[in-house]
Amino acid sequence: MGKKKLSFEQALNRLNEIIEKLEKNELSLDEMLAAYSEGVEHLAFCREQLAVAEVRFEQLSEKKGVS
């Protein structure tokens, strides 16, 4: 993912760009592997961010008595 910290939205957008590139099937094998590897990193980051958000929503709901 590089040294720059991306926001959830930026990582998701980059993941979508990578998916589009891979679906076009115009990359060399090395380029595909590099893109796939980057995509896996972005996917893991997005999943982690969603899990954190889910916990926060649950905590806020419990705090406010919302089910």
Summary of the structure (lengths in Angstrom):
residues: 67
radius of gyration: 16.2
end to end distance: 36.7
largest distance: 53.9
contacts: 148
relative contact order: 0.14
helix: 79%
strand: 0%
